[in-house]
Amino acid sequence: MLQQWGLWGLLLSAFISSTLAPGGSEALFVALLLQGFHSPLTLLLVATVGNTLGGLSSWLIGRLIARKYPAERLANARHEAAVAKVRRWGSPILLLSWLPLVGDPLCVAAGWLRINVLSALCFIAIGKAARYGALWWVVN
């Protein structure tokens, strides 16, 4: 079953896991690593691309929300905390975009605050790749 879905399944799982929806791309990544049908580097790249695109979709959601609800009108404490972190640390805070519960709000806040998309892309991708790289290292 895993071989049938393979890389496309990993890409989709990684994308969904990196949006506001829950997912389990790490488990699929490890399962595919252990099966050995694909090179570990290929799996790392596919998972990183999917997860990064998911993070960028959260950034885009933040950018679209900002049109109707400027950051100055925040009512939710969780949103205020994420926006405060992005204001303080800038785009490098997106290295933490892989963290559960924290990463998605950081990406949304970055879009909301109009952090440069290329800068956001770089830091999101580095953080996501580091997470999958750490999993690869642990499995080996």
Beta strands, then each sheet from edge to edge (+ up, - down):
end
